[in-house]
Amino acid sequence: MLGARGEEAAVKLLRRRGYTILCRNYRCPLGELDIVAREGETIVFVEVKTRSTEEYGDPLEAVGWGKQRKLARLAQHFLLTHRLHGSPCRFDVVSVVIGTDGRVHSIDHIPDAFGV
């Protein structure tokens, strides 16, 4: 449930910043995208990393090269399936730390976190 709570916090943050949420937990044979949103004309694929502590590093560090490649393949599938393959797109990462008290201790949004 930690991941779901982190995603909910990320959605609230994105909506406050003017993003339109297109879908959450998009699943296909290749895997899952946490959040697909739109900012203006840009389709934004958002990876959410949630932790209960930063003891083992920032959650953003968990989005390495292999994960980026997988997200790119998932995004391509989404764009083709939804007939959006000509749309501008980018990848954002949201890092959420939820303490043992159940409250969001920190949330960081990195727009255009990586390119493919």
ABEGO torsion letter per residue (X at the ends): XAAAAAAAAAAAAAAAAGBBBABBGBBBAAEBBABBBBBEABBBBBBBBBBABAAAEBAAAABBAAAAAAAAAAAAAAAAAAGAAABBBBBBBBBBBBBAAGBBABBBBBBGABBX
